Amino acid sequence: MNILLVYPEYPATFWSFKYSLKFISKKAAFPPLGLLTVAAMLPGDWGKKLVDLNVGPLLDEHLAWADMVFISAMIVQKESAQQVINRCRAHGKKIIAGGPVFTTQHEQFAGVDHFVLDEAEITLPLFLNDLDAGQLKPLYTSKDRPDIRHTPVPLWPLIDIRNYATMAIQYSRGCPFNCEFCDIIIMNGRIPRQKSPAQMEREFQALFDAGWRKSVFIVDDNFIGNTKEVKQLLPALIDWQRKHRFPFTLLTEVSVNLANDEELMQLMSGANFFKVFMGLETPNHDSLIECGKNQNTAGSLTEVVDTIHRHGMQVMGGFIVGFDQDPENIFDMQVRFIQQIGVVTAMVGILTALPQTRLWHRLKAEGRLLSDASGENTDGGLNFEPIMEKEKLIEGYQKLLTTLYSPKNYYRRINTFLKNYTPTARTRLTSEDLLAFMRATWRLGIVSKARFRYWKLLAKTFFVKRRALPIAVELAIHGFHFEKILERVCQPSNYSTR
């Protein structure tokens, strides 16, 4: 049996880093971790090939070779996923689909032979058993939560890791919080499940043996969802990193309570974490209460960010406008807030009702749901009827983005971040880094209208906080990407209700 695993294409989005990747000659930001893990669950004697459309094209010869095609995708890949399905169907191939977009919206996809939904550790064996028996069903689903301590190491040989900017590993699934707009608990539940320290060491070792020596994204929705278990994991990761001379810099997603746990921050810093993403959402207290983000109301979010920066981890933040409780000046509030706390990578989006979330069900019951979500956090789309006047919300959002990502404000945030940031991560400068700096010197230091801000940033960082120079260059490069995304997002034709 020959299995072709296909990962659909991402549009150019905030998190695709499409325009940043050109500086380091990479084709995609992250590998398709889900498909690589599913591949490891399939029988060992089956032939397997993986095509990531973000790296290269799907060729007719790939389809001719395959007996079955497995497709996985997120909501933002929906359009590309349907195109892949149509092409596979035209070649007469059996199509098996799973992953987030199919789990929540499988009824919207035509041409799929078998849906294997929810968590593959449960549903994929059901599919394989029926395949052996010759009694396949169109739909496999289960609400059971698997013990991920038995999940296999991803099948890394299926990809060329040199095509990617960052590798990916999963440690846990689930989040103890219950934010109204979040679909994580729909997918993975509210009780975090973790892999064992020994298992994580094996996954680190597999990437090391594959030749990887750069950043690794631990893709958990909340890495610190179970702090007791994380504190047992981190010493093992520190030992592994030390024995291998710290080959990996780590990034992940966390909740704001990280800043209240000195031991946990020190352990993460010791394990070489250098970036964390957290949903800060809004400075408006009533909006935080509205969406159930109670964990963000316990203290000062400014102090949260400053504390984490002082422990050597750059905070990347998610922010939202469009809550029912948002005042009309929320856009100015967000600008002041984000500039003050120095979160450079600030993903600001209009509130979106993702399928099956508490928000989705509430808005549907209130007759305010307008359309499906695009899955892209920052495209300016509006899929529900807001309390604020639509035009005012969209215009305010557009002004918010253009203000935040103007060169003046963007470079101010970099300087605010660097002022509070204490570099602790052990990094390895490579030929790729040198190439990125040379390209940045040309594109940002000579051609760009912000060239004087760029050189001022580099000079100040060199003399004041030299160890932070690589991250200063990286943030300047990301600014170029965000600028390009902004040009597309802020076109009037892109601001609509869907």
C-alpha positions in Angstrom: 0.0 0.0 0.0 1.4 3.4 -1.0 0.2 6.4 1.0 0.7 10.0 -0.2 0.3 12.5 2.6 -0.5 16.0 1.3 -0.4 19.3 3.2 -2.4 22.1 1.6 -1.0 25.6 1.0 -1.2 28.5 3.4 -2.2 31.9 2.1 0.2 34.8 3.0 -0.7 35.4 6.7 0.7 37.0 9.8 2.1 33.7 11.0 3.3 32.4 7.6 6.3 34.8 7.7 6.3 34.4 3.9 8.3 37.6 3.3 10.7 37.0 6.2 11.6 33.5 4.9 13.2 35.0 1.8 15.9 36.5 3.9 17.0 33.0 5.1 16.3 31.1 1.9 13.6 28.9 3.5 10.3 27.8 1.9 8.0 27.4 4.9 8.0 28.5 8.5 6.9 25.1 10.1 6.6 21.5 8.9 3.3 19.6 8.8 3.7 18.0 12.3 0.3 16.3 12.3 0.8 14.5 9.0 4.3 13.4 10.0 2.9 12.0 13.2 0.1 10.2 11.4 2.6 8.7 9.0 4.4 7.2 11.9 1.1 5.5 13.0 0.7 3.8 9.7 2.0 0.2 9.1 5.7 0.2 8.8 5.8 -1.8 5.5 3.6 0.7 3.7 5.2 3.1 1.2 4.9 6.7 2.4 5.6 10.1 0.7 4.7 13.6 1.9 4.1 16.6 -0.3 3.9 20.0 1.5 2.4 22.5 -1.0 4.1 25.3 1.0 7.5 23.8 -0.1 6.8 22.2 -3.5 4.1 21.3 -6.0 1.9 18.2 -6.1 2.9 16.4 -9.2 1.0 13.9 -11.4 3.7 11.3 -10.7 3.0 11.6 -7.0 -0.6 10.8 -7.6 0.2 8.0 -10.0 2.3 6.3 -7.3 -0.3 6.6 -4.6 -3.0 4.1 -3.6 -4.5 6.5 -1.1 -4.1 10.2 -0.3 -4.2 11.4 3.2 -5.0 15.2 3.7 -4.8 17.3 6.8 -5.5 21.0 7.1 -6.4 23.9 9.3 -9.2 26.3 8.6 -7.0 28.8 6.9 -6.0 26.1 4.4 -9.6 25.3 3.5 -9.5 26.6 -0.1 -6.3 24.8 -0.9 -7.6 21.6 0.7 -10.6 21.5 -1.5 -8.4 22.1 -4.6 -6.2 19.1 -3.5 -9.3 17.0 -3.0 -10.7 17.9 -6.5 -7.4 17.1 -8.1 -7.0 13.7 -6.3 -10.6 12.9 -7.2 -9.9 13.6 -10.9 -7.0 11.1 -10.7 -9.3 8.5 -9.2 -7.6 8.3 -5.9 -9.2 7.4 -2.5 -9.1 10.4 -0.3 -8.8 10.3 3.5 -9.1 13.6 5.4 -8.5 14.6 9.0 -7.3 17.5 11.1 -8.9 20.7 12.5 -10.8 22.0 9.5 -12.4 18.6 8.7 -13.1 17.9 12.4 -15.3 21.0 12.7 -16.5 21.4 9.1 -16.3 18.0 7.3 -19.8 18.4 5.9 -18.6 21.3 3.8 -16.1 19.2 1.8 -17.1 17.3 -1.3 -15.1 14.4 -2.8 -13.6 12.9 0.4 -14.1 9.1 0.6 -13.4 8.8 4.4 -13.1 11.3 7.2 -10.9 10.3 10.1 -11.6 13.0 12.6 -10.7 14.1 16.1 -7.5 12.6 17.6 -5.8 10.1 15.3 -4.5 7.9 18.1 -8.2 6.8 18.6 -9.8 7.1 15.1 -7.0 6.0 12.8 -6.8 2.5 14.2 -10.5 2.2 13.7 -10.1 3.1 10.1 -7.1 0.7 9.6 -9.0 -2.2 11.2 -12.0 -1.6 8.8 -9.6 -1.3 5.9 -8.2 -4.8 6.7 -11.7 -6.1 7.0 -12.9 -4.5 3.7 -15.7 -2.6 5.5 -14.7 1.0 5.4 -17.1 3.7 6.7 -17.4 7.2 5.5 -16.9 8.8 8.9 -14.7 7.9 11.9 -15.1 10.1 15.0 -14.6 9.7 18.7 -14.8 12.0 21.8 -12.3 9.7 23.7 -9.1 11.4 24.6 -6.0 9.3 23.9 -3.0 8.8 26.2 -0.4 10.7 24.1 2.4 9.0 26.0 2.0 6.3 23.3 2.1 8.7 20.4 5.1 7.8 18.1 7.9 10.1 17.1 7.1 12.0 13.9 8.5 10.4 10.7 11.0 13.2 10.0 12.7 11.4 7.0 9.6 12.2 4.9 10.6 15.8 4.6 13.8 17.8 3.9 14.2 19.8 7.1 16.4 22.3 5.3 13.2 23.8 3.7 11.9 25.0 7.1 12.7 27.9 9.4 11.6 26.1 12.6 10.9 22.5 13.5 7.9 21.5 15.7 7.3 19.1 18.5 4.2 18.5 20.6 4.4 18.0 24.4 0.8 18.3 25.5 -2.8 18.7 24.4 -5.6 20.6 26.1 -5.9 23.8 28.1 -7.5 24.2 31.6 -9.0 27.6 30.6 -12.3 28.2 28.9 -12.1 31.3 26.7 -15.3 31.8 24.8 -13.7 32.3 21.4 -11.2 29.5 21.5 -11.6 26.2 19.8 -8.7 24.4 21.5 -11.0 22.8 24.1 -13.3 21.7 21.3 -10.3 19.8 19.7 -8.3 18.7 22.7 -10.4 19.2 25.9 -9.8 21.1 29.1 -7.7 18.5 30.9 -4.0 18.8 29.7 -2.4 15.5 28.7 1.3 15.3 28.5 4.1 13.2 27.1 6.7 11.8 29.5 10.1 13.4 29.9 11.8 10.3 28.4 9.5 10.6 25.4 10.3 14.2 24.9 14.0 13.4 25.1 13.5 10.9 22.3 11.7 13.5 20.2 14.5 16.0 20.7 17.1 13.3 19.9 15.3 12.4 16.7 15.5 16.0 15.5 19.1 16.3 16.6 19.9 13.0 14.7 18.2 14.4 11.6 20.7 17.3 11.7 18.6 20.1 13.1 20.4 22.8 15.0 18.0 25.8 15.2 14.7 26.8 16.8 12.0 24.3 17.8 8.4 25.3 18.3 6.7 23.3 21.0 3.3 23.6 19.5 1.1 23.1 22.6 -1.9 25.4 23.0 -0.7 26.0 26.5 2.6 24.5 27.4 2.1 25.3 31.1 -1.4 24.0 31.3 -0.2 21.5 34.0 2.6 23.3 35.8 3.4 20.3 38.0 4.1 18.1 35.0 6.0 20.8 33.2 8.3 21.3 36.1 9.2 17.6 36.0 9.9 17.8 32.2 12.1 20.9 32.1 15.0 19.6 34.2 15.3 16.7 31.8 15.2 19.1 28.8 17.9 21.2 30.5 20.1 18.1 31.0 19.6 17.0 27.4 20.3 20.5 26.0 23.5 20.8 28.1 24.8 17.4 27.0 24.2 18.4 23.4 25.6 21.9 23.8 22.2 23.6 23.5 21.5 22.9 19.8 17.9 24.2 20.1 16.3 27.5 21.0 12.7 26.9 22.0 9.4 28.7 21.6 5.9 27.9 22.7 2.5 29.2 23.7 1.7 29.9 27.4 -0.9 31.7 29.6 -0.2 34.8 31.6 0.1 32.9 34.9 3.7 32.1 33.8 4.8 35.5 35.2 3.6 34.5 38.7 5.8 31.4 38.9 9.5 32.3 39.3 10.7 28.7 39.4 8.9 27.9 36.1 10.3 31.0 34.4 13.8 30.1 35.5 13.4 26.5 34.3 12.1 27.6 30.9 15.0 30.0 30.6 17.4 27.3 31.6 15.9 25.0 28.9 16.7 27.7 26.3 13.2 29.0 25.7 13.6 32.4 24.0 10.0 33.2 22.8 6.5 32.7 24.2 3.2 33.5 22.6 0.3 34.5 24.9 -3.2 35.7 24.3 -3.2 39.2 26.0 -6.3 40.1 24.0 -7.3 43.5 25.3 -6.6 46.2 28.0 -10.4 46.5 28.5 -11.3 44.7 31.7 -15.0 44.2 30.8 -14.1 42.6 27.5 -11.8 40.1 29.3 -14.7 39.2 31.6 -17.0 38.9 28.6 -14.9 36.3 26.8 -14.1 34.3 29.9 -10.4 35.4 30.0 -10.5 35.7 33.8 -6.8 34.6 34.1 -5.9 37.9 32.4 -7.7 40.1 35.0 -5.8 39.0 38.1 -3.0 41.5 37.8 -1.1 44.0 35.6 -0.6 42.7 32.1 2.2 45.2 31.7 4.0 43.6 34.6 3.4 40.2 33.1 5.2 41.1 29.9 8.0 43.0 31.7 8.6 40.0 34.0 8.8 37.5 31.2 11.1 39.8 29.2 13.5 40.1 32.1 13.7 36.3 32.2 15.0 36.2 28.6 11.8 35.3 26.8 10.3 37.5 24.1 6.5 37.8 24.4 4.6 37.6 21.2 1.0 38.6 21.8 -2.5 38.0 20.5 -4.9 41.0 20.7 -8.6 41.2 19.7 -11.1 44.0 19.0 -14.8 43.5 18.4 -16.0 42.3 21.7 -19.5 43.4 22.8 -18.0 45.3 25.7 -15.4 47.2 23.7 -15.8 51.0 24.1 -15.6 53.1 20.9 -12.1 54.2 21.8 -10.8 50.6 22.0 -8.5 51.1 19.0 -6.6 53.9 20.7 -6.6 51.9 23.9 -5.0 49.0 22.1 -2.3 51.1 20.5 -1.3 52.7 23.8 -1.3 49.3 25.5 0.7 47.5 22.9 3.2 50.3 22.5 3.6 50.6 26.3 4.3 46.9 26.9 6.7 46.6 24.0 5.2 43.5 22.4 6.8 43.7 19.0 5.1 40.8 17.3 1.5 41.9 18.0 -1.1 39.8 16.2 -4.2 42.0 16.3 -7.4 40.6 14.8 -11.1 41.2 14.8 -13.0 38.8 17.0 -13.9 35.6 15.0 -16.5 33.0 15.8 -14.8 29.7 15.2 -17.0 26.7 14.6 -18.5 25.0 17.6 -16.9 27.4 20.2 -19.0 28.8 23.0 -18.9 32.2 21.1 -20.1 30.5 17.9 -23.0 28.9 19.8 -23.9 32.1 21.6 -23.9 34.2 18.5 -25.9 31.6 16.5 -28.5 31.5 19.3 -28.7 35.3 19.2 -29.1 35.3 15.4 -25.8 37.2 14.9 -23.7 34.6 13.1 -23.2 35.7 9.5 -20.8 33.2 7.9 -18.0 30.7 8.4 -14.6 31.8 9.8 -11.7 32.2 7.4 -9.3 30.8 10.0 -6.9 33.8 9.4 -6.6 35.9 12.5 -5.7 39.2 10.9 -7.5 39.4 7.5 -10.1 41.9 8.8 -13.0 39.6 8.0 -16.1 39.8 10.1 -18.3 36.7 10.4 -20.8 37.9 13.0 -23.0 41.0 13.7 -21.1 43.1 16.2 -22.5 45.5 18.8 -20.3 48.3 17.4 -21.3 49.7 14.0 -19.7 47.5 11.4 -18.1 50.3 9.4 -16.7 51.9 12.6 -15.2 48.5 13.7 -13.6 47.8 10.4 -12.3 51.4 10.0 -11.0 51.4 13.5 -9.3 48.1 13.0 -7.6 49.3 9.8 -6.3 52.4 11.6 -5.1 50.3 14.5 -3.1 48.1 12.2 -1.6 50.9 10.2 -0.7 52.8 13.4 0.9 49.8 15.1 2.9 48.7 12.1 4.1 52.2 10.9 7.9 52.2 11.0 7.9 54.8 13.7 5.8 52.7 16.1 7.2 49.4 15.1 10.8 50.4 15.8 9.7 52.1 19.0 8.3 48.8 20.2 11.5 47.0 19.4 13.4 49.6 21.5 10.9 49.3 24.4 11.3 45.5 24.2 15.1 45.6 24.2 15.2 48.0 27.1 13.4 45.5 29.4 14.8 42.3 27.8 17.6 40.3 29.4 19.1 37.9 26.8 19.7 34.5 28.3 19.2 32.0 25.4 22.2 30.2 24.0 22.1 30.7 20.3 24.2 29.5 17.4 25.0 32.0 14.6 25.1 30.2 11.3 25.8 31.0 7.7 22.0 31.4 7.3 22.1 34.2 9.9 25.0 35.9 8.1 23.1 35.7 4.8 19.9 37.1 6.4 21.9 40.0 7.8 23.5 40.8 4.4 20.1 40.7 2.8 18.6 42.9 5.6 21.5 45.3 5.1 20.4 45.8 1.5 16.7 45.6 1.8 16.2 47.4 5.2 19.4 49.4 5.5 19.6 50.8 2.0 16.4 50.5 0.0 13.8 50.9 2.8 12.3 54.2 3.8 12.9 53.1 7.4 16.6 52.7 6.8 17.7 55.3 9.3 15.6 53.7 12.0 17.1 50.3 11.1 20.7 51.6 11.4 19.9 53.5 14.6 18.4 50.3 16.1 21.5 48.2 15.2 23.9 50.8 16.5 22.1 51.3 19.8 21.8 47.6 20.3 25.4 46.9 19.5 26.7 49.4 22.1 24.0 48.9 24.8 22.9 45.3 24.6 25.1 43.5 22.1 23.8 40.0 22.9 20.4 41.1 21.6 21.7 42.1 18.2 20.6 38.9 16.4 17.0 39.3 17.7 17.0 43.0 16.8 17.9 42.1 13.2 15.2 39.4 13.2 12.5 41.7 14.4 13.5 44.3 11.8 13.1 41.5 9.1 9.7 40.5 10.5 8.7 44.1 10.3 9.2 43.9 6.5 6.9 40.8 6.4 4.2 42.5 8.5 4.4 45.6 6.3 3.7 43.4 3.2 0.8 41.6 5.0 -0.6 45.0 6.0 -0.6 46.2 2.4 -2.9 43.3 1.4 -5.1 43.3 4.5 -5.8 47.0 4.5 -7.0 47.1 0.9 -10.7 48.3 1.1 -11.8 45.2 -0.8 -10.6 42.9 1.9 -12.7 44.4 4.6 -16.0 42.7 4.4 -18.4 40.5 6.1 -18.3 36.9 5.1 
